[in-house]
């Protein structure tokens, strides 16, 4: 947590004359980190009462923009203005505290304004008791201090601190404990708690719901709903964006674009869908006009050949009629060529196809009880069965049965063994006890929680082709089919891609594998919100079994009737074990 102030390298603080005119402004910010342009002439304004959700692909500069507005990072050019009646609070993804600070020190710094008001009220009381100075002026000052202290909840400060620490899961920790001994999640929650207690005049929040449970998210959403200062929130949390923000800004920092959408997340999705439909309409109209232009060029060329072979003894009749017709044809041909060139120069690119797992079905194979890709489907339809699976202390006799149409979402605390269970189901890890049966020929699409191509020095296309055992041309077609990558990315060494691009590469491999069954570990991590929605829609259309491990609240709510809980090694909930209900 940090406070933006004028002695920091980026921007300037302007004392707003009226809280209603308060705002945070970034104008034409240009930021280069190392040899990479992160923000290119990006502009953004957040006014009083606005809570703007900042979204975009990973690596597009969301955190950099927040740091620049906060004053933690100086842009190479551009302007930052913080026009508020106080200071701006900043929550980075990895908060930093003084090395010797305790939890009490953090809380004392966050509530220092209350201690200052208390000291000023005591001083005023002493002046009133001593009859020193202008008694009327002292009484007026004392009244204003009491009113402000009361408005901000100063009389209930102790209870307020207890409530905030409790809701953020910090109540049981000794307040004399050093901050550096806390876990990363505990430090993040402490920094957020301090901001809530401080109630700064402006807020910059970078993924504030990381490390929060459902209760804490609900509480934060309610608190943000009552907050009236300018607030900018970078987040992938769809539930937060749908309930707490008044507008959404989609950032593409390297390209210098910020596209603003009114309303919450669902409004954003509706506007994106409408924009995509308009794109398809423009593409269809352009394609139709292009085809017609090519036909006109072809007709002009064919008409021109009619007069190309006149007889030597027919020169007079040709001069009288043919030459004029030929000039008319030539003019028509030139006009058609110019029209065609204009259309090609103003080409409308084809929109990416929707993500889709569905493989083509071969009727003969289906009659033989097999899918088009050769998996032998048992008579009971079960493709995978786990019985009594145990691994150390994290899994204890877990049972799971997966048939066509099965949909399970597994949640549970960190370290509960969710990823371990998926690694056993896919066959990457052998269980200590129990067994996993898989239908012969079964192809499992497995998306691990962490994508890692750090040791891959080959270019993106070559790395993808090698993992697919495919020709480079075929691999290029697969990579570009759904718009996950463009040709400009193909030569980039895989180990230099961003985490978000690694995740896209894993997705490309998942779709290209044409799986019969899906095992997805935190599938919404490190993806843009647009891609998250496309992926979830594709999963919904997938006809095979799906097991999804997730902390994503919106995804869990989407499948609340299919939710399994993994806790203390036990897998509980609907559909567990042999004979489980299929959905």
N, C-alpha and C positions, 0 to 999 in steps of 0.2 A: 504494500500500500504506500502511496505517496501523495503529497499535496502539490499541485502545480502552482508555482509561484514565479515572480518576475526575475528572480536571480538564477533561474534555470536557463539553459541555452536556447530553448525554442519558444518563440512567441512572446506575447505581451499580455499583461493583465490590465483590464480596463474596469474601473469601478462603475458598475451600471447604476445610473441615477434612479432607476425604478426596477424592481424585480421583474416586472412584466416585460421589460426590454432586455432581460438577460439572454445571452446566447453564447454558444461556442462556435467558432468559425475557423475553417481551414480553407485557404484560397491559393490555388495553383501550387500545391505542395509537390516538390520534386525531391525524392530521397533515393540515394544510391548506397547500397550496402555491399562493400567489397567491389566486385565487378558487375553487380546485378542491379538493374533499375527496379526498385520495389514500388515506388509511387511516381507517376509521371503526370505532373500538373493536375493533381486531384483537388477538387473543391467540394466542400460540404458545410452545411450550416444546421445547427440544432438550436431551436428557440425555446424560450420559457414554456414549460408545460409539455414539451415534446419528449417522448421516449422513443428514440430511433433505434431499431434493430439493424446492426451492420452485418451483412452476410457476404459470402463470396467463396470462391475456391480457396483451398489451402495454399498458402504461399503468395496470395494476391495482395497482401499488405495490410490486412485488418489490424493486426497488433501494432504494426509500424505506424499506421495512421493514429491510433489511440496514443501511442507514445509521443508522437509529434505534437498532438493537440495538448497532451498533458505537460509538455515541456521537458520530458525525459530524453528527447532526441531532437537534435537540430537539423532541419531539412537543408539541402543544398540551396534551395530557393523556395520562395513562396512565403505566405504570411499565416500566422496563427494568432487569433484573438480570443481571449477568455473574458468576456464581458459579464461579470457576475457581481453580486453584492457581498461576496465572501471569497472563499477559496474553492478550488475544484479538487474533488477526491478521485483518485485513480487506483483501480484494482487491476494489476497485471496478472498474467496467468501464473507467474512464479513470484509472489510477493517477497520483498526484501525488508529485513528489520535490522536495527543496530545489533551487533554481535552479542552485547551484554544485556540485551533487553529480556525482561520476564513478561509473562502474560499481563501481570499487574501494570508494568510500565506501558505496554501497548494500550491498555484500557485507560490509563491515566492520561496519555497523550490524546486519545480520542475524545475524552470528556474534559479536556483542559478548559474549554470555554465555560463549562458549568462551575469549575473551581474558581475561574477568574471572576464570574458574576457573583459567586458567593463571597469572595474576598471584597469585591466592591460594595456589596450590600452591607457587610460587616463594617467596612470603613465609613459608610454613610450613617449607619446606626451610631457609631462612636462619635461622629461629628454632631449628630442630632442630640446625643446625650450631653455633650460638652458645650452646647449652645455656641459653637464656633461657626463663623461664616454666615452666609445668607440661608436662613432656615427654610424659606420657601423653595429656593433652588435645590437644596439638599433633599427636601421632601419630594420634589418633582423627579429628581434623578432616582431616588429610592423607589418611587412608584413605577417608573419605567423599567427599572431592573427587575422588580418583582413580577411585573406583567410578562416580560420576556422570559424570565426564569420559569414561570408557571406555564406559559405557552409552549415552551420546549420540553416540558416534563421534568424540570429539575428537581421537584419535590419527590418524584418517584424514580429518581435516577438509579438507586440501588436495585429496586425491583426490575427496572428496565434492563440493567446490565445482566441480572440473573436470567431474565426471559430470553435475551438475545443469545447468551452463552448456551442456554439449554437447547434452544431451537437449532443451533448450529453444531450441536453435539460436543460442546466443550465444557459443560457444567461440571463434569466429574474430574477435571484436570486441576491440579494444584496451581493456583494463580501465581505462586512464587516460582514456578518452573521456568527455566530458560527457554526462550522461543526456539533457539537453535536445536533443542532436543526434541522438538515436535516433528511429526511426519509432514511430508509435503502437503497432504490433504488438510491436516490440522492447521498448518500455517495459512493456507488459503482461506479456510473458514474463519480463522481469527482475523485476518485482514478484512474480510467482508463484514464481520461483526463490528469491527472498529469503525468502518465507514458508516454502517447503519447508526451507530451510537453518535457519531460525529455529525451526521446529516449535513454534508457540505452543500454549498450553493450550486454546484454542478457535479455531475457524475460521469466517469468514464470507466466502464466495466468490461473486462476481457474474459469471456466465458465464465460468468459468475456462478453458474450452476454446476460447474465441475466440482466433484467431491461432495455434493449435497444429496441428501436423501429426499424422498417425496415430500415429507412434512416440511423440511426446510425450504424446498422450492415453492410450495404453496404459500408459506409465510412470506418469502421474498417477493413473490408476485403481488401479494396484497400490499406489502410495504411500498413497492414501486408504484402501484396504482395510486397511492396517496402522495407520492413525491411530485413536487411542482417545479423543481429546477430543470434546466436542460440536461438531458441524459442520453448518452450514446452507449449502446450495448452490443459488443461483438459476441455472437452466439450461434451455435448449431442446434440449440435446444428448441425444437419445434413447439413444444408445449409452452415454453416461456414466450417465444415470439408470437404465439397465437393469443396469449392472454395479457401480456404486459406492455406491448409496444403500441405506439400510435402511428408509426410509419416504418417502412423497411427500405434500406438503401443497399443495393447490390453493387459491390465494389469489384472493379477489375483494375487494380492500381497500376500495373505496368502499361496498360493501354490508356490510362488517364480517365476512365469512365466511372461515373457514379450514377446509377439509375435509381430514381426514387419511386416507391410505390406507396400509395396511401393505405392505411389500415393495417391489420395484422397479417399473420402468416397465411391464413386461408384466402384473404383478399389478394395477397401476393401470388399465390398459386393460380387463382382464377385469372389474374391479369397475365401471368406467364402463359397459361393455356390459350387465352385469347390471342396473345401475340404469336404463339406458335401456329395457330390456325391461320392467322393472317399471312404468316411466312409461307405456309403450304399453298394458300390461295395465290400469292404472288408467284410462287414457283410454277404452279399449274398454268397460270395465265401466260407467264413467260415461255414455258415449254410449248404451249399451244401456238403462240405467236412465232416462236422460233421454227417450229415444224412448217407452218404456213409460209414463212419467209424462204425456207429452203425449197419448198415446192415451187414458189414463184421464180426463184433463181433457176431451177431445173427446167421449168416451162419456157423461160426466156432463152435458155441455151438450146432447147429443142426447136423453138420457133426460128432461131437464127440460122439453123442448119438447112431450113427449107430453101433459102435463097443462095446457098453456098455453091451450087453446081449448075448455074444457068448455061444454056447452050450458046455456042459462039454465034450462031445465026439468029439469036433471039435478043440481041443487045438492045434494039429499039424498044421492045415491049418491056424489057427489064428496067430500062431507064425511065419509062413512063410510069411504072407501077412498083417494081420490085425494090428500087433503091429507097423510095420513101418508106415502104414497109420495113425494110431492113434497118433504116435509121430509127424508126419507132420501136422496133424490137430491141435495138441496141440501148435506146434510152430506158426502156422498161427493164432491161437486164442490169444496167448500171444502177438504177434506182433500187432494184431488188438486192443487188450486191451491197449497196450502201446500208440498206435497212438491215440486212443480215449482219454486217459488220458492227452496226450500232448495237444490235441485240447481244452479240457475242461480247462486246465491250462492256455491256451493262448486265452481265450474267447474274441471275439470281441463283445462289448455290442451293442445292437440294438439302432440305432439312434432314438431320440425322434420323434414321429409323428408330422407332421405340425399342428399348431393350426388350428382348424376348428370349426365353429359354426353350420354347417349344420346338422339339425336333420334328421333322416330317415323319409321318407314320406310313409304314409300308404295309399294305393290306395283306399280302401273302404272309409276311412275318407275324402280323397280328393274329391271323387265323391259326398259326402254329404256336400261339401262346408266347410269342416273343415281341419285343419292341423292334422298331426299325434298326436299332443299333445292337440287337442281339442278346439282350438280357433275358434270361429264362424266368418268367414270372410264375411263381407257384400257384397252385389252385386257390389257396386262401388269400392270394394277393399280397402277402407279406414280402417285402424286399430286404428288410434288415430286422434282426431280432437280437437284443441284448438281454442276457439272463444272468442275474446274480453278479453283475460286474463290480469288482472291488479293486481299488488302488490305494494302498497305504491307508491313511486316515481320512482322505478327502472323499472317497467313494465307498459306500458300504452296501453291497448287494443291490445295485441299481438295475432295474428292469425297464426296457423300452421296446416297443414294437412299432415298426413303421411300414405302412402299406400305402398304396396310391390314395392321395387325398389327405393323408395324415398331416396335421399342422400343429407343431408344438413350439411354444416360446418358453425358454428356461431363464429364470432370473435367480438371483441370490447374491449374498454379500461377496466382496472380493476375497479370493482365496478359497471359495467354497468348493472348487473342483469342476466348474462348468467347462472351462477349456480342456481340462483333462478328460472329461467325459467325451467331448467331441473327438479328441485325438485318439481315444480308444475305438470309438465307432468307425472312424475313417480307416483305422488300421495302422496308424503311425506309432501307437503304443500298445503293448500287450498288457492286459489286466493281470493283477496278482491272483485274482480268483474270478470264476465265472467265464462266460464265453460270449462271443459275438458271431452270429451267423449272417452271412450276406448271400443274396441270390447269385448264382453263377452268372458271370458277365456283367454284374452290376457296376455301373460307373458313377462314382460319388463326386459331386461337386463340392469341394471344401474350400471355404474362405476363412483363413486363419485370422486371429485377432490382430496380429502384428505383421505388416508387410515389410520384408527386408530383402532388398536387392543390393545391399552395400558392397558385396564382394563381386558383383557382376560388372565387368569393365566393358563388355560389348555394348554396341548401340542398342537402343530400345527395340528396333525391329529385329535385329539379329538375335537378341536375347529371347524375344517372344517366339521367333521361328524355331530356335533350338529347343525351347521347352514344348513346343507344339509338334516337333519333328516334321515341320512343314516346309514347303518351298517358300522362298522369300516373297514371291509375288502373291501366293495364297495368304501368307501371314499378313502382308500389307492390307489386303482386302478385308481380312477379319478385323484388323486393328481399327480400320477407318469405318467399318460398317455401321457402328452405333455412335460414331462421333466421340469415342473415348480419347482418341489421339488424332492429330493431324500429321500430314507428311513432314512438316517442319520439325516434328519431334523425333523422327525415326533414327536420326544419327546421334542423338544425345546419349552419352554413356548412361546405362541404367543406374549406376551408382551415383550419378549426379542429379537424378530426378528428385523432386520434393517428396515428402511423405504422402501427400495427396496423390501425386502421380504414381507412386508405388502402389497405392491402393487401387487406382484405375487399372494398372497393369495386372494386378491380381484379379480384378473384375473381368478384364479381357480374357484372361486364361480360363476363368470360371465359365464364361459364356461359350468360349470356343470348345470347351471340353464336352459340350452337349450331354450334360449329366442326366441320370435317371432319378437321382436323390440329392437333396441339398442339405449341407451342414454349414451354417453361417455363424461365425463368431464375431459379435459386435459389428454387424455389416454396415451400420451408419457412421462408424468412426472415420474421420479424415476425408469425408466426402462432402461436396457442396450439397446444399439442400435440394437443388434441382435434380442432381444425380441420385440423391437418396430417394426422392419420390419416384423417379423412373425405375430404380432398382426394386423398390417395394411393390410397385405395380407389376413388374415382371414376375416377382415371386408370387404375387396373388394369382397370376395367370398360369403359373407352372402347375402341371397336373400331378407331378410326383410328390413324394413325401418331403417335408421340410422341417428341420429342427433349427431354431434360431436362438442363440444365446445373446442376451442384450440387457443393458442398463437403460436403454432409451425408453423414457416414460411414455412418449406418444406411441411407440411401437407396442409396448406392453398393453397399453389401453386399447389399441387396435385389435389385439388378440386376447383380451382378458378372459374369455371363456375357454382358451386353450393354454392357459398359463401353468407351467410346472415350476415348483420351487425346489432348489437344491440347497440344503442347509444341513450342517453337521453330518455330511456324507449321505444324506437320504434324499431321494427324489420323490416328491409328493405332488399330488394334484390329479386332475382328470386325465385319463388315458394312459396311466402308468401300468406297465406289466402286460403279460399275455392276456389276450381277450379284451384289451382296452378298447374303449369307444373310439371310433375313427370319425374325424370331422373333415 
